[in-house]
């Protein structure tokens, strides 16, 4: 899957209809133009292979396909178009290519796909990579090949902790942000006893530890925490157990995401746990999860979000463009992929090269204030993007004023509070 942004002889983006693949003749002409120095980078030979290649590696066919998938690919394409429109003939990259691959949420597949993208398909950066185990595998490949990796879709704090490396950046959200937003707020509001169910892989294990820590620090207690298979379509064992635990939990904290979360919530409602005094809190939830279930299925559920499409005029303006291309409103992951791709291209622009070491220097310490990130900084110590986060609540359908408007933002969590301090275990 390859998308090209082509340039005319003037260096400005050439118009083409959406969805139309350039002919071989036009593609060859574009490559020739880049080789002849159509822009500053071409003349200086600072762009490897005469092009910048952005690779999106994610789930395009399974439980995380809706929250990221092809929507994230489209978001990256939008970032490329905006970069070309902004710089025109002065763009450091005359030719920018977007490619994609499906990692199927499997770390071994992610490992092999990452190697293929970097080596055979000449990717300069890999973006997205939901599923923490897959993201950790790609981080290792990026380190070994000295290529940039900007993770957006995974949540494990290990990416900026013990498993950090010079070429890996973590962009969007992580388990600390999710747990300390939701767990702290609900516990302080009176939810003292919790039952936590988490997916049994790197993300879920990290979430369970971080969430338990947040609840305990706020004066609460995790009565029990159970690992569940991943992926999973039957949570009956855990849901039937919840009301009988001693002490009885006031909240079931689900750490599932995507299709797994949808399955759990359906069964939670089927077993009428809310009527039995066990409310629901989601450690990780996306706009597409609410859309799949319908807002009434999760009305009143609080969770922490990294971004919401209808938060303000800036967010909505970009979401309108995304909607025009996809027919859907973007999730926080899709918005973060746009921002990450654009920040990568801006780093290439500042440095005048796609050399990995130079791009890393440009990204470290960068301030990021755009349609996704408010008060954002890419920390030089561990390559984590810190930014404002939001405690949100799902609206009941009677409060939904337009399609996809499912979230009510309760409070803004400042960047300094939303994310953890640098981990001493991180040695870049």
C-alpha positions in Angstrom: 0.0 0.0 0.0 1.8 3.1 -1.2 0.7 6.7 -1.3 2.7 9.5 -3.0 2.6 13.2 -2.7 4.0 14.5 -6.0 5.5 17.8 -6.9 5.3 19.9 -10.0 8.3 21.6 -11.6 7.6 24.6 -9.3 8.0 22.4 -6.3 4.3 22.8 -5.3 2.0 19.9 -4.7 0.4 18.6 -7.9 -3.4 18.3 -7.7 -4.8 14.8 -8.1 -8.1 13.2 -7.3 -8.3 11.4 -4.0 -7.9 7.6 -4.4 -6.2 7.9 -7.8 -2.8 6.2 -7.9 -0.2 8.1 -10.0 0.8 6.4 -13.3 4.2 4.8 -13.6 5.2 7.6 -16.0 4.3 10.3 -13.4 6.0 8.4 -10.6 9.1 8.1 -12.7 9.0 11.8 -13.5 8.7 12.6 -9.8 11.7 10.4 -9.0 13.7 12.1 -11.8 12.7 15.6 -10.5 13.9 14.6 -7.0 17.2 13.4 -8.4 17.7 16.6 -10.3 17.4 18.7 -7.2 13.8 20.0 -7.4 14.2 21.4 -3.8 16.9 22.2 -1.3 17.3 18.7 0.0 17.6 17.2 -3.5 20.3 19.6 -4.4 22.2 18.9 -1.3 21.7 15.2 -1.4 20.7 15.1 2.3 17.5 13.1 1.8 18.3 9.3 1.6 17.1 7.6 -1.6 15.7 10.9 -2.8 12.6 10.6 -0.7 11.2 10.4 2.8 9.3 7.3 3.6 6.7 7.2 6.5 5.5 3.7 7.4 2.4 3.1 9.4 2.5 -0.3 11.1 -0.7 -1.2 12.9 -3.8 -3.5 13.2 -5.8 -3.3 10.0 -7.9 -6.4 10.4 -8.7 -7.2 14.1 -9.7 -5.7 17.4 -7.7 -2.4 17.1 -8.5 -1.8 13.5 -11.4 0.7 14.2 -9.5 2.8 16.7 -6.4 3.1 14.5 -6.1 1.0 11.3 -6.7 2.6 8.0 -7.9 5.8 9.7 -4.4 6.3 11.0 -3.0 5.8 7.5 -5.3 8.5 6.2 -4.2 10.8 9.1 -0.6 10.4 8.1 -1.5 11.1 4.5 -3.1 14.3 5.7 0.0 15.3 7.6 2.1 14.9 4.4 -0.3 17.0 2.4 -0.2 19.8 5.0 3.6 19.7 5.1 3.8 20.0 1.3 1.2 22.8 1.3 3.1 24.7 4.0 6.6 24.6 2.5 5.9 24.1 -1.2 9.2 24.7 -3.1 11.1 25.1 0.1 10.2 21.6 1.4 13.3 19.8 2.5 11.7 16.6 1.2 10.7 16.9 -2.5 9.1 13.5 -2.4 7.3 11.9 0.6 5.9 8.4 0.5 3.4 6.8 2.9 3.4 3.0 3.1 1.6 0.6 5.5 1.6 -2.9 6.9 -0.6 -5.0 9.2 1.1 -6.5 12.3 -2.0 -8.5 13.4 -1.3 -7.6 17.0 1.5 -10.2 17.1 5.0 -9.3 18.3 6.7 -11.8 15.9 4.8 -10.4 12.9 5.6 -6.8 14.1 9.3 -7.7 14.3 9.4 -9.1 10.8 7.3 -6.4 9.3 9.4 -3.7 10.9 12.6 -5.2 9.4 10.9 -5.4 6.0 9.7 -1.8 6.2 13.1 -0.4 7.3 15.2 -2.6 4.9 13.3 -3.5 1.8 10.8 -0.7 1.7 13.2 2.0 2.8 11.1 3.4 5.7 12.7 6.4 7.5 10.3 6.2 10.3 7.7 3.7 11.6 4.5 5.2 13.2 1.6 3.9 15.3 2.1 0.2 16.4 -0.7 -0.5 18.8 -0.4 -3.5 21.1 2.4 -3.0 23.6 4.2 -6.3 23.0 4.3 -5.5 19.3 5.6 -2.0 20.0 8.4 -3.3 22.2 9.4 -5.7 19.4 9.6 -2.8 16.9 11.5 -0.6 19.4 14.2 -3.3 19.5 14.4 -3.4 15.7 14.6 0.4 15.5 17.4 0.4 18.0 19.4 -2.2 16.1 18.9 -0.6 12.7 19.3 3.0 14.0 16.0 4.1 12.5 13.3 6.3 14.0 10.2 4.8 15.6 7.4 7.0 17.0 4.9 4.8 18.8 1.4 6.2 19.2 -1.0 3.2 19.7 0.7 1.3 22.6 0.5 2.3 26.2 3.3 0.5 28.0 5.6 2.8 30.0 8.5 0.4 29.3 9.0 2.3 26.0 10.3 5.2 27.9 11.6 3.1 30.8 13.8 0.1 30.9 13.2 -0.6 27.1 13.8 3.0 25.9 16.4 3.7 23.3 17.8 6.6 21.3 15.6 6.0 18.2 12.2 5.3 19.9 9.7 8.0 20.9 6.4 7.6 22.7 3.6 9.8 21.5 0.0 10.1 22.6 -0.8 8.3 25.8 0.5 5.7 28.2 -0.7 3.5 31.1 0.4 6.1 33.7 -1.7 8.8 32.1 -4.7 6.5 31.9 -4.5 5.1 35.4 -3.7 8.3 37.3 -6.5 10.1 35.5 -9.3 7.6 36.0 -8.2 5.6 39.0 -7.3 8.6 41.1 -10.4 10.6 40.3 -12.9 7.8 40.9 -11.2 6.7 44.1 -11.2 10.2 45.5 -14.9 10.4 44.6 -15.7 7.4 46.8 -15.0 4.3 44.8 -12.7 2.7 47.4 -12.9 -1.0 46.4 -12.0 -2.2 42.9 -11.9 -5.4 40.9 -9.5 -5.1 38.0 -9.7 -7.3 34.9 -6.8 -6.9 32.4 -5.6 -8.5 29.2 -2.7 -10.8 29.8 0.1 -9.2 27.7 2.5 -6.3 28.2 -0.1 -3.5 28.1 -2.5 -5.1 30.5 0.2 -6.2 32.9 1.5 -2.6 32.9 -2.0 -1.2 33.3 -2.8 -3.5 36.2 0.3 -2.4 38.1 -0.1 1.3 37.4 -3.8 1.3 38.0 -3.4 -0.5 41.4 -0.8 2.0 42.4 -3.0 5.0 41.5 -6.0 3.5 43.4 -3.9 2.8 46.5 -2.3 6.2 46.5 -5.7 7.8 46.4 -6.8 5.8 49.5 -8.5 2.9 47.7 -8.1 -0.9 47.5 -7.9 -3.3 44.6 -9.8 -6.3 46.0 -8.6 -8.6 43.2 -6.9 -8.3 39.8 -7.4 -11.1 37.2 -5.6 -11.5 33.9 -7.9 -12.4 30.9 -6.9 -14.0 27.6 -6.0 -11.7 24.8 -7.9 -11.4 22.5 -11.1 -12.6 24.2 -14.8 -12.8 23.5 -16.0 -14.4 26.7 -15.6 -12.6 30.0 -18.4 -14.4 31.9 -16.0 -16.0 34.4 -14.8 -12.6 35.6 -18.1 -10.8 35.5 -20.0 -13.5 37.5 -17.3 -13.4 40.1 -17.3 -9.7 40.7 -20.4 -9.3 43.0 -19.3 -12.2 45.2 -15.9 -10.9 46.1 -15.1 -9.9 49.7 -15.2 -7.0 50.2 -17.6 -6.4 47.4 -16.1 -4.1 44.7 -17.8 -0.9 44.0 -16.1 -0.6 40.6 -15.1 -3.1 37.9 -12.1 -1.6 36.3 -11.6 -3.0 32.8 -8.3 -2.6 31.2 -9.4 -4.0 27.8 -9.5 -1.9 24.6 -11.0 -2.0 21.2 -13.0 -5.2 20.4 -12.2 -6.8 23.7 -13.7 -3.8 25.6 -16.8 -3.9 23.4 -17.3 -7.6 24.2 -16.8 -7.1 28.0 -19.2 -4.2 28.2 -21.9 -6.1 26.3 -21.6 -8.9 28.8 -21.4 -6.5 31.7 -24.8 -5.1 30.7 -26.1 -8.6 30.0 -25.3 -9.7 33.6 -26.7 -6.4 35.0 -23.8 -5.7 37.2 -24.7 -2.1 37.6 -28.0 -3.1 39.2 -25.9 -5.3 41.5 -23.9 -2.4 42.8 -20.8 -2.8 40.7 -20.2 0.2 38.4 -17.9 0.3 35.4 -14.7 2.2 34.8 -12.6 1.9 31.7 -8.8 2.1 31.8 -8.6 2.6 28.1 -11.5 3.6 25.8 -11.8 5.2 22.4 -14.5 7.0 20.5 -15.0 4.0 18.2 -15.7 1.8 21.2 -18.6 4.1 22.3 -19.8 4.2 18.7 -19.9 0.4 18.4 -21.8 0.0 21.6 -24.0 3.1 21.5 -23.6 5.7 24.2 -26.3 4.4 26.5 -24.4 1.1 27.0 -21.6 3.1 28.7 -23.5 6.3 29.8 -21.8 7.8 32.9 -18.6 5.8 32.5 -15.5 7.9 33.2 -12.2 7.4 31.5 -9.1 9.4 30.6 -8.6 10.5 27.0 -5.6 12.0 25.3 -7.7 14.1 22.9 -11.3 14.6 21.8 -12.4 15.7 18.4 -15.0 18.2 19.7 -12.9 19.7 22.5 -12.4 23.1 20.9 -12.5 24.8 17.5 -9.0 23.7 16.6 -9.7 20.0 17.3 -13.0 20.2 15.4 -11.5 21.9 12.4 -9.1 19.1 11.9 -11.8 16.5 12.7 -14.0 18.0 10.0 -11.2 17.4 7.4 -10.8 13.9 8.6 -14.5 13.3 8.4 -14.6 14.6 4.9 -12.1 11.9 3.8 -13.3 8.9 5.9 -16.9 9.6 6.9 -16.0 9.1 10.5 -14.8 11.2 13.4 -11.2 10.5 14.5 -10.0 8.8 17.6 -7.2 10.2 19.8 -4.8 7.6 18.2 -5.6 8.7 14.7 -5.2 12.4 15.6 -1.9 11.6 17.4 -0.6 9.8 14.3 -1.3 13.0 12.2 0.6 15.1 14.8 3.5 12.6 15.1 3.9 12.4 11.3 3.9 16.2 11.0 6.4 16.6 13.8 8.7 14.1 12.2 8.5 16.0 8.9 9.1 19.3 10.7 12.2 17.8 12.3 13.4 16.8 8.8 12.7 20.3 7.6 14.6 21.9 10.4 17.6 19.6 10.0 17.4 19.5 6.2 17.9 15.7 6.3 16.2 12.4 7.1 19.3 11.1 8.8 18.1 9.3 11.9 20.6 10.8 14.3 19.9 14.3 13.1 16.1 13.9 13.2 16.4 12.6 16.8 18.3 15.7 17.8 15.6 17.9 16.2 12.8 16.0 18.0 14.4 16.0 21.5 13.1 18.9 23.6 10.7 20.0 20.8 7.6 22.0 21.9 4.4 20.6 20.4 1.3 22.7 20.3 -1.0 21.7 17.5 -4.4 20.2 16.9 -3.6 17.2 19.0 -1.1 18.3 21.7 -1.7 21.2 24.1 1.4 22.3 26.2 3.3 19.5 24.7 7.1 18.7 25.1 9.1 15.8 23.7 11.3 15.1 26.7 14.9 14.8 25.8 15.5 12.5 28.8 13.2 9.6 27.7 11.6 10.7 24.4 8.1 10.8 25.9 5.6 13.5 24.6 4.0 15.0 27.6 0.8 17.1 27.0 -2.5 18.0 28.6 -4.9 15.0 29.1 -8.6 14.9 29.8 -11.0 13.2 32.3 -14.0 12.4 30.2 -17.5 10.9 30.8 -19.7 9.1 28.3 -22.9 11.0 27.6 -26.3 9.3 27.5 -28.0 9.4 24.1 -30.4 12.1 25.2 -27.4 14.5 25.6 -25.8 13.6 22.2 -26.4 16.6 19.9 -24.8 15.1 16.8 -23.3 11.9 15.5 -20.1 10.9 17.3 -20.5 13.6 20.0 -20.3 11.1 22.9 -17.9 12.6 25.4 -18.2 15.2 28.0 -14.9 16.6 29.1 -15.0 16.9 32.9 -11.6 18.4 33.5 -8.2 19.0 31.9 -5.2 17.3 33.5 -2.1 19.5 33.1 0.8 17.9 31.2 3.0 18.0 34.4 0.4 15.9 36.2 -0.8 13.7 33.4 2.5 11.9 32.9 5.1 10.2 35.1 8.6 11.7 35.8 11.5 10.3 33.7 12.4 6.7 34.7 16.0 6.3 36.0 15.9 2.9 34.2 15.9 4.7 30.8 19.4 4.9 29.4 19.3 6.5 26.0 
